[in-house]
Amino acid sequence: MFAATSERRLDATPARVFAALIDAERYPEWLVGARAVVVDDDRWPRAGSSFHHEVGMGPIDVQDSTTVVGMEPWRRLDLIVRARPFLVANVSFEVTPLGSGSCVRMTETPRGAFVLFGPFITPFVRWRNARSLAKLAEQMASCGP
C-alpha cells in the first residue's frame, strides 16, 4: 500500500495545533489545493460528520466532501477525503508534544481503485502535504505560541 507521509515541527502546543486541524473553514489558508470549505454539519468535527469543499490546482476545480472517521482530541484526526474523480483517500493527522511545541504527522493513503495510482501520485501528494504543513507552521508562528 502506498502512503504519503510528511512531518513538521510547529512552534505551538498540541492543543493549538489540533484546534487548527479541526477548524475546517480555515483549511484554504494552509492546505495546498483547498479553495473553499463549507461546514454545514452541526456535528462537526465528531465521527461521521462531514464538510463540503472545493479543491483544485490551476484551472481544475472539484467539489466534494470530507468525513471524520475518528478523532482522539489533541492527538489524532482521521478523515476520508474525496476529490472525485481524481482521488479518495484516508488522511490522518497525528499531533505529539515536542519540547515547547508539537510535531504533526500527516499521512495520506489512497482508497479503493485509487490505490492503483499510488506509485504515480505519492511523490506529488508528499510534496503537497509537506508544503501544507510548512504553511500551517508559518501560520502558527505568526500568531505566537
PyMOL commands that set and color helices and strands:
alter all, ss='L'
color gray80, all
select helices_A, chain A and resi 14-21+24-29+112-142
alter helices_A, ss='H'
color red, helices_A
select strands_A, chain A and resi 4-10+34-38+50-57+60-72+76-83+87-98+101-110
alter strands_A, ss='S'
color yellow, strands_A
deselect
rebuild
show_as cartoon
